[in-house]
Amino acid sequence: MAKQQSFVDKVNKRGAGSDLIPVKVIVASKTDKGSYRFNEKFIKVKDLSEVEKVVKGE
């Protein structure tokens, strides 16, 4: 039996409807004790220039 769908077809199919770029954002915050805590999350943006707007808006 021949393969009906190649890996390239799967990748193109999954990303076809989305022009968003996944970006990992790491935010540092200072605790009451004086140490730093790092929170990380993934966000999706259309353009990399939007990353600062999204982070400062939260």
PDB file of N, CA, C and O in Angstrom:
ATOM      1  N   MET A   1       0.828  -1.181   0.000  1.00  0.00           N
ATOM      2  CA  MET A   1       0.000   0.000   0.000  1.00  0.00           C
ATOM      3  C   MET A   1       0.878   1.252   0.000  1.00  0.00           C
ATOM      4  O   MET A   1       1.820   1.351   0.786  1.00  0.00           O
ATOM      5  N   ALA A   2       0.579   2.180  -0.856  1.00  0.00           N
ATOM      6  CA  ALA A   2       1.361   3.413  -0.964  1.00  0.00           C
ATOM      7  C   ALA A   2       0.846   4.443   0.041  1.00  0.00           C
ATOM      8  O   ALA A   2      -0.327   4.449   0.415  1.00  0.00           O
ATOM      9  N   LYS A   3       1.766   5.317   0.466  1.00  0.00           N
ATOM     10  CA  LYS A   3       1.363   6.394   1.367  1.00  0.00           C
ATOM     11  C   LYS A   3       0.476   7.381   0.627  1.00  0.00           C
ATOM     12  O   LYS A   3       0.748   7.743  -0.518  1.00  0.00           O
ATOM     13  N   GLN A   4      -0.564   7.801   1.277  1.00  0.00           N
ATOM     14  CA  GLN A   4      -1.478   8.755   0.654  1.00  0.00           C
ATOM     15  C   GLN A   4      -1.081  10.198   0.958  1.00  0.00           C
ATOM     16  O   GLN A   4      -1.400  11.110   0.195  1.00  0.00           O
ATOM     17  N   GLN A   5      -0.381  10.400   2.083  1.00  0.00           N
ATOM     18  CA  GLN A   5      -0.047  11.754   2.490  1.00  0.00           C
ATOM     19  C   GLN A   5       1.393  11.772   2.983  1.00  0.00           C
ATOM     20  O   GLN A   5       1.766  10.956   3.827  1.00  0.00           O
ATOM     21  N   SER A   6       2.200  12.684   2.472  1.00  0.00           N
ATOM     22  CA  SER A   6       3.590  12.781   2.908  1.00  0.00           C
ATOM     23  C   SER A   6       3.679  13.715   4.114  1.00  0.00           C
ATOM     24  O   SER A   6       2.716  14.399   4.461  1.00  0.00           O
ATOM     25  N   PHE A   7       4.841  13.731   4.736  1.00  0.00           N
ATOM     26  CA  PHE A   7       5.052  14.593   5.894  1.00  0.00           C
ATOM     27  C   PHE A   7       4.937  16.065   5.501  1.00  0.00           C
ATOM     28  O   PHE A   7       4.379  16.868   6.249  1.00  0.00           O
ATOM     29  N   VAL A   8       5.454  16.412   4.346  1.00  0.00           N
ATOM     30  CA  VAL A   8       5.379  17.797   3.871  1.00  0.00           C
ATOM     31  C   VAL A   8       3.924  18.223   3.700  1.00  0.00           C
ATOM     32  O   VAL A   8       3.566  19.355   4.026  1.00  0.00           O
ATOM     33  N   ASP A   9       3.095  17.334   3.198  1.00  0.00           N
ATOM     34  CA  ASP A   9       1.672  17.644   3.047  1.00  0.00           C
ATOM     35  C   ASP A   9       1.019  17.902   4.400  1.00  0.00           C
ATOM     36  O   ASP A   9       0.189  18.801   4.529  1.00  0.00           O
ATOM     37  N   LYS A  10       1.392  17.116   5.408  1.00  0.00           N
ATOM     38  CA  LYS A  10       0.826  17.300   6.748  1.00  0.00           C
ATOM     39  C   LYS A  10       1.215  18.652   7.328  1.00  0.00           C
ATOM     40  O   LYS A  10       0.378  19.356   7.894  1.00  0.00           O
ATOM     41  N   VAL A  11       2.490  19.016   7.185  1.00  0.00           N
ATOM     42  CA  VAL A  11       2.971  20.282   7.735  1.00  0.00           C
ATOM     43  C   VAL A  11       2.294  21.456   7.033  1.00  0.00           C
ATOM     44  O   VAL A  11       1.858  22.403   7.688  1.00  0.00           O
ATOM     45  N   ASN A  12       2.206  21.400   5.725  1.00  0.00           N
ATOM     46  CA  ASN A  12       1.566  22.488   4.986  1.00  0.00           C
ATOM     47  C   ASN A  12       0.085  22.596   5.309  1.00  0.00           C
ATOM     48  O   ASN A  12      -0.462  23.698   5.342  1.00  0.00           O
ATOM     49  N   LYS A  13      -0.556  21.490   5.544  1.00  0.00           N
ATOM     50  CA  LYS A  13      -1.982  21.475   5.860  1.00  0.00           C
ATOM     51  C   LYS A  13      -2.249  22.116   7.222  1.00  0.00           C
ATOM     52  O   LYS A  13      -3.207  22.874   7.379  1.00  0.00           O
ATOM     53  N   ARG A  14      -1.403  21.811   8.202  1.00  0.00           N
ATOM     54  CA  ARG A  14      -1.605  22.326   9.553  1.00  0.00           C
ATOM     55  C   ARG A  14      -1.374  23.832   9.616  1.00  0.00           C
ATOM     56  O   ARG A  14      -2.117  24.534  10.302  1.00  0.00           O
ATOM     57  N   GLY A  15      -0.367  24.345   8.919  1.00  0.00           N
ATOM     58  CA  GLY A  15      -0.036  25.759   9.003  1.00  0.00           C
ATOM     59  C   GLY A  15      -0.662  26.613   7.925  1.00  0.00           C
ATOM     60  O   GLY A  15      -0.375  27.808   7.852  1.00  0.00           O
ATOM     61  N   ALA A  16      -1.501  26.048   7.094  1.00  0.00           N
ATOM     62  CA  ALA A  16      -2.036  26.789   5.956  1.00  0.00           C
ATOM     63  C   ALA A  16      -2.971  27.918   6.379  1.00  0.00           C
ATOM     64  O   ALA A  16      -2.914  28.998   5.791  1.00  0.00           O
ATOM     65  N   GLY A  17      -3.813  27.710   7.360  1.00  0.00           N
ATOM     66  CA  GLY A  17      -4.789  28.716   7.734  1.00  0.00           C
ATOM     67  C   GLY A  17      -4.269  29.752   8.702  1.00  0.00           C
ATOM     68  O   GLY A  17      -4.988  30.698   9.026  1.00  0.00           O
ATOM     69  N   SER A  18      -3.061  29.610   9.170  1.00  0.00           N
ATOM     70  CA  SER A  18      -2.564  30.479  10.218  1.00  0.00           C
ATOM     71  C   SER A  18      -1.300  31.194   9.771  1.00  0.00           C
ATOM     72  O   SER A  18      -0.331  30.553   9.366  1.00  0.00           O
ATOM     73  N   ASP A  19      -1.305  32.540   9.843  1.00  0.00           N
ATOM     74  CA  ASP A  19      -0.077  33.269   9.591  1.00  0.00           C
ATOM     75  C   ASP A  19       0.434  33.880  10.888  1.00  0.00           C
ATOM     76  O   ASP A  19       1.119  34.903  10.867  1.00  0.00           O
ATOM     77  N   LEU A  20       0.106  33.264  12.012  1.00  0.00           N
ATOM     78  CA  LEU A  20       0.583  33.718  13.305  1.00  0.00           C
ATOM     79  C   LEU A  20       1.917  33.057  13.633  1.00  0.00           C
ATOM     80  O   LEU A  20       2.155  31.902  13.281  1.00  0.00           O
ATOM     81  N   ILE A  21       2.784  33.808  14.313  1.00  0.00           N
ATOM     82  CA  ILE A  21       4.101  33.313  14.693  1.00  0.00           C
ATOM     83  C   ILE A  21       4.078  33.022  16.190  1.00  0.00           C
ATOM     84  O   ILE A  21       3.749  33.911  16.976  1.00  0.00           O
ATOM     85  N   PRO A  22       4.420  31.792  16.612  1.00  0.00           N
ATOM     86  CA  PRO A  22       4.493  31.520  18.050  1.00  0.00           C
ATOM     87  C   PRO A  22       5.782  32.105  18.635  1.00  0.00           C
ATOM     88  O   PRO A  22       6.867  31.908  18.087  1.00  0.00           O
ATOM     89  N   VAL A  23       5.651  32.826  19.753  1.00  0.00           N
ATOM     90  CA  VAL A  23       6.787  33.478  20.397  1.00  0.00           C
ATOM     91  C   VAL A  23       6.769  33.125  21.875  1.00  0.00           C
ATOM     92  O   VAL A  23       5.717  33.152  22.513  1.00  0.00           O
ATOM     93  N   LYS A  24       7.937  32.795  22.417  1.00  0.00           N
ATOM     94  CA  LYS A  24       8.052  32.510  23.845  1.00  0.00           C
ATOM     95  C   LYS A  24       8.418  33.807  24.556  1.00  0.00           C
ATOM     96  O   LYS A  24       9.431  34.428  24.234  1.00  0.00           O
ATOM     97  N   VAL A  25       7.597  34.217  25.523  1.00  0.00           N
ATOM     98  CA  VAL A  25       7.806  35.458  26.258  1.00  0.00           C
ATOM     99  C   VAL A  25       8.155  35.108  27.695  1.00  0.00           C
ATOM    100  O   VAL A  25       7.444  34.345  28.349  1.00  0.00           O
ATOM    101  N   ILE A  26       9.263  35.673  28.186  1.00  0.00           N
ATOM    102  CA  ILE A  26       9.696  35.444  29.563  1.00  0.00           C
ATOM    103  C   ILE A  26       9.652  36.784  30.288  1.00  0.00           C
ATOM    104  O   ILE A  26      10.279  37.753  29.861  1.00  0.00           O
ATOM    105  N   VAL A  27       8.902  36.828  31.391  1.00  0.00           N
ATOM    106  CA  VAL A  27       8.737  38.051  32.163  1.00  0.00           C
ATOM    107  C   VAL A  27       9.340  37.836  33.542  1.00  0.00           C
ATOM    108  O   VAL A  27       9.024  36.858  34.219  1.00  0.00           O
ATOM    109  N   ALA A  28      10.214  38.757  33.959  1.00  0.00           N
ATOM    110  CA  ALA A  28      10.837  38.676  35.281  1.00  0.00           C
ATOM    111  C   ALA A  28      10.091  39.602  36.232  1.00  0.00           C
ATOM    112  O   ALA A  28       9.777  40.741  35.887  1.00  0.00           O
ATOM    113  N   SER A  29       9.811  39.104  37.430  1.00  0.00           N
ATOM    114  CA  SER A  29       9.177  39.936  38.446  1.00  0.00           C
ATOM    115  C   SER A  29       9.901  39.718  39.768  1.00  0.00           C
ATOM    116  O   SER A  29      10.342  38.609  40.071  1.00  0.00           O
ATOM    117  N   LYS A  30      10.018  40.781  40.545  1.00  0.00           N
ATOM    118  CA  LYS A  30      10.724  40.715  41.822  1.00  0.00           C
ATOM    119  C   LYS A  30       9.738  40.356  42.928  1.00  0.00           C
ATOM    120  O   LYS A  30       8.666  40.952  43.029  1.00  0.00           O
ATOM    121  N   THR A  31      10.104  39.379  43.760  1.00  0.00           N
ATOM    122  CA  THR A  31       9.233  38.951  44.850  1.00  0.00           C
ATOM    123  C   THR A  31       9.433  39.845  46.067  1.00  0.00           C
ATOM    124  O   THR A  31      10.301  40.718  46.066  1.00  0.00           O
ATOM    125  N   ASP A  32       8.631  39.626  47.100  1.00  0.00           N
ATOM    126  CA  ASP A  32       8.745  40.403  48.332  1.00  0.00           C
ATOM    127  C   ASP A  32      10.065  40.149  49.044  1.00  0.00           C
ATOM    128  O   ASP A  32      10.576  41.031  49.735  1.00  0.00           O
ATOM    129  N   LYS A  33      10.619  38.958  48.883  1.00  0.00           N
ATOM    130  CA  LYS A  33      11.881  38.597  49.537  1.00  0.00           C
ATOM    131  C   LYS A  33      13.101  39.160  48.813  1.00  0.00           C
ATOM    132  O   LYS A  33      14.213  39.096  49.337  1.00  0.00           O
ATOM    133  N   GLY A  34      12.908  39.704  47.626  1.00  0.00           N
ATOM    134  CA  GLY A  34      14.013  40.301  46.886  1.00  0.00           C
ATOM    135  C   GLY A  34      14.571  39.417  45.786  1.00  0.00           C
ATOM    136  O   GLY A  34      15.467  39.837  45.054  1.00  0.00           O
ATOM    137  N   SER A  35      14.062  38.213  45.658  1.00  0.00           N
ATOM    138  CA  SER A  35      14.532  37.340  44.581  1.00  0.00           C
ATOM    139  C   SER A  35      13.671  37.570  43.339  1.00  0.00           C
ATOM    140  O   SER A  35      12.621  38.211  43.400  1.00  0.00           O
ATOM    141  N   TYR A  36      14.133  37.042  42.232  1.00  0.00           N
ATOM    142  CA  TYR A  36      13.408  37.215  40.977  1.00  0.00           C
ATOM    143  C   TYR A  36      12.695  35.937  40.588  1.00  0.00           C
ATOM    144  O   TYR A  36      13.207  34.835  40.786  1.00  0.00           O
ATOM    145  N   ARG A  37      11.525  36.095  40.040  1.00  0.00           N
ATOM    146  CA  ARG A  37      10.734  34.966  39.555  1.00  0.00           C
ATOM    147  C   ARG A  37      10.507  35.174  38.058  1.00  0.00           C
ATOM    148  O   ARG A  37      10.156  36.268  37.617  1.00  0.00           O
ATOM    149  N   PHE A  38      10.712  34.113  37.291  1.00  0.00           N
ATOM    150  CA  PHE A  38      10.567  34.190  35.848  1.00  0.00           C
ATOM    151  C   PHE A  38       9.336  33.404  35.422  1.00  0.00           C
ATOM    152  O   PHE A  38       9.207  32.220  35.730  1.00  0.00           O
ATOM    153  N   ASN A  39       8.437  34.067  34.715  1.00  0.00           N
ATOM    154  CA  ASN A  39       7.240  33.425  34.177  1.00  0.00           C
ATOM    155  C   ASN A  39       7.374  33.384  32.663  1.00  0.00           C
ATOM    156  O   ASN A  39       7.699  34.387  32.028  1.00  0.00           O
ATOM    157  N   GLU A  40       7.122  32.225  32.100  1.00  0.00           N
ATOM    158  CA  GLU A  40       7.215  32.099  30.652  1.00  0.00           C
ATOM    159  C   GLU A  40       5.888  31.629  30.087  1.00  0.00           C
ATOM    160  O   GLU A  40       5.153  30.868  30.716  1.00  0.00           O
ATOM    161  N   LYS A  41       5.599  32.106  28.873  1.00  0.00           N
ATOM    162  CA  LYS A  41       4.383  31.686  28.189  1.00  0.00           C
ATOM    163  C   LYS A  41       4.588  31.861  26.691  1.00  0.00           C
ATOM    164  O   LYS A  41       5.438  32.632  26.244  1.00  0.00           O
ATOM    165  N   PHE A  42       3.803  31.140  25.944  1.00  0.00           N
ATOM    166  CA  PHE A  42       3.835  31.243  24.495  1.00  0.00           C
ATOM    167  C   PHE A  42       2.650  32.078  24.039  1.00  0.00           C
ATOM    168  O   PHE A  42       1.520  31.877  24.483  1.00  0.00           O
ATOM    169  N   ILE A  43       2.926  33.015  23.147  1.00  0.00           N
ATOM    170  CA  ILE A  43       1.862  33.806  22.549  1.00  0.00           C
ATOM    171  C   ILE A  43       2.016  33.724  21.034  1.00  0.00           C
ATOM    172  O   ILE A  43       3.097  33.418  20.531  1.00  0.00           O
ATOM    173  N   LYS A  44       0.948  33.993  20.320  1.00  0.00           N
ATOM    174  CA  LYS A  44       0.997  33.996  18.859  1.00  0.00           C
ATOM    175  C   LYS A  44       0.693  35.404  18.371  1.00  0.00           C
ATOM    176  O   LYS A  44      -0.318  36.000  18.741  1.00  0.00           O
ATOM    177  N   VAL A  45       1.583  35.924  17.535  1.00  0.00           N
ATOM    178  CA  VAL A  45       1.422  37.265  16.985  1.00  0.00           C
ATOM    179  C   VAL A  45       1.568  37.215  15.469  1.00  0.00           C
ATOM    180  O   VAL A  45       2.172  36.291  14.923  1.00  0.00           O
ATOM    181  N   LYS A  46       1.013  38.210  14.801  1.00  0.00           N
ATOM    182  CA  LYS A  46       1.137  38.266  13.342  1.00  0.00           C
ATOM    183  C   LYS A  46       2.491  38.814  12.924  1.00  0.00           C
ATOM    184  O   LYS A  46       3.053  38.393  11.912  1.00  0.00           O
ATOM    185  N   ASP A  47       3.019  39.760  13.710  1.00  0.00           N
ATOM    186  CA  ASP A  47       4.294  40.387  13.382  1.00  0.00           C
ATOM    187  C   ASP A  47       5.113  40.500  14.665  1.00  0.00           C
ATOM    188  O   ASP A  47       4.553  40.709  15.741  1.00  0.00           O
ATOM    189  N   LEU A  48       6.424  40.363  14.558  1.00  0.00           N
ATOM    190  CA  LEU A  48       7.264  40.401  15.754  1.00  0.00           C
ATOM    191  C   LEU A  48       7.266  41.768  16.430  1.00  0.00           C
ATOM    192  O   LEU A  48       7.607  41.864  17.609  1.00  0.00           O
ATOM    193  N   SER A  49       6.898  42.813  15.724  1.00  0.00           N
ATOM    194  CA  SER A  49       6.832  44.135  16.345  1.00  0.00           C
ATOM    195  C   SER A  49       5.666  44.234  17.331  1.00  0.00           C
ATOM    196  O   SER A  49       5.632  45.159  18.143  1.00  0.00           O
ATOM    197  N   GLU A  50       4.723  43.312  17.278  1.00  0.00           N
ATOM    198  CA  GLU A  50       3.572  43.316  18.187  1.00  0.00           C
ATOM    199  C   GLU A  50       3.891  42.711  19.552  1.00  0.00           C
ATOM    200  O   GLU A  50       3.082  42.823  20.473  1.00  0.00           O
ATOM    201  N   VAL A  51       5.043  42.079  19.701  1.00  0.00           N
ATOM    202  CA  VAL A  51       5.363  41.380  20.950  1.00  0.00           C
ATOM    203  C   VAL A  51       5.402  42.353  22.118  1.00  0.00           C
ATOM    204  O   VAL A  51       4.829  42.072  23.170  1.00  0.00           O
ATOM    205  N   GLU A  52       6.069  43.496  21.954  1.00  0.00           N
ATOM    206  CA  GLU A  52       6.158  44.469  23.045  1.00  0.00           C
ATOM    207  C   GLU A  52       4.785  45.000  23.433  1.00  0.00           C
ATOM    208  O   GLU A  52       4.503  45.181  24.618  1.00  0.00           O
ATOM    209  N   LYS A  53       3.936  45.248  22.453  1.00  0.00           N
ATOM    210  CA  LYS A  53       2.595  45.752  22.740  1.00  0.00           C
ATOM    211  C   LYS A  53       1.805  44.742  23.567  1.00  0.00           C
ATOM    212  O   LYS A  53       1.101  45.114  24.506  1.00  0.00           O
ATOM    213  N   VAL A  54       1.925  43.476  23.217  1.00  0.00           N
ATOM    214  CA  VAL A  54       1.179  42.431  23.921  1.00  0.00           C
ATOM    215  C   VAL A  54       1.697  42.274  25.341  1.00  0.00           C
ATOM    216  O   VAL A  54       0.908  42.134  26.275  1.00  0.00           O
ATOM    217  N   VAL A  55       3.019  42.295  25.516  1.00  0.00           N
ATOM    218  CA  VAL A  55       3.609  42.099  26.845  1.00  0.00           C
ATOM    219  C   VAL A  55       3.291  43.282  27.751  1.00  0.00           C
ATOM    220  O   VAL A  55       2.942  43.080  28.915  1.00  0.00           O
ATOM    221  N   LYS A  56       3.399  44.494  27.255  1.00  0.00           N
ATOM    222  CA  LYS A  56       3.122  45.674  28.080  1.00  0.00           C
ATOM    223  C   LYS A  56       1.636  45.836  28.365  1.00  0.00           C
ATOM    224  O   LYS A  56       1.264  46.471  29.351  1.00  0.00           O
ATOM    225  N   GLY A  57       0.793  45.279  27.530  1.00  0.00           N
ATOM    226  CA  GLY A  57      -0.647  45.369  27.721  1.00  0.00           C
ATOM    227  C   GLY A  57      -1.154  44.453  28.817  1.00  0.00           C
ATOM    228  O   GLY A  57      -2.279  44.618  29.290  1.00  0.00           O
ATOM    229  N   GLU A  58      -0.341  43.486  29.231  1.00  0.00           N
ATOM    230  CA  GLU A  58      -0.798  42.528  30.250  1.00  0.00           C
ATOM    231  C   GLU A  58      -0.513  43.011  31.639  1.00  0.00           C
ATOM    232  O   GLU A  58      -0.833  42.325  32.609  1.00  0.00           O
TER     233      GLU A  58
END
